[in-house]
Amino acid sequence: MAIVCAGAPQAGQCRAPTLRTATTMLDPRYPWLAIGFLIVIATGALLQRASVAFGLFKDPLLARFRTYGPETPFSPLARFLDMLGVWSLLVASMLDTLTSYRHTSWGYAPVICFSVMLMAFAGSVITRNSDSLRHALPPWYGELMQQTTRQERRHLAYAWLRIPRKMRWRLNADQASFRVFVELVRLTSYYGARDRDDPWAIWQ
């Protein structure tokens, strides 16, 4: 191992570099690279499900309306809580190993993350078993499930594919404009718009 001397070295003042941090990160007893990679993936999935649950990304839910057959119960809020629990478990595992090597004020961080995991999974179970909570988030999804028929929701999902991508980006963030879009599609499907033989000509 190379010896490093700082400044004007005196006899006996040279020392070997400290490799504690590198040894910790490369400890073969813990898969650092694997758990870090999983945390990155879980963070991306958590952000995606959060955007769906809070109404900022509507494409995944509208895609479900295009399927045929009976509708299966689906709760964006429960899926978000599931992923929050998985993310908290991974972060708790990482923090537990980090704090085990040193005594810091972050010693309770793994316990906090583990508690968040338990609350997230418990909230997911409660949400799936409650009719009032299952469609609580996003608000527009609950409104569609209560105020529209299955056929109207299917028309809405296919009309969503016909509008330009930039308009979809705007409607994802603008809830008031999205409600106007929903009402226009419902009127189109009900009255046949300009041409009863081709009700969707208005969207081309």
ABEGO torsion letter per residue (X at the ends): XBBBBBEBBBBGABBBBBAAAAAAAABAABBAAAAAAAAAAAAAAAAAAAAAAAGABAAAAAAAAABBEBBBBBBAAAAAAAAAAAAAAAAAAAAAAAAAABBBAAAAAAAAAAAAAAAAAAAAAAAAABAAAAAAOBAAAAAAAAABBAAAAAAAAAAAAABBAAAAAAAAABAAAAAAAAAAAAAAAAAGEABAABAAAAAX
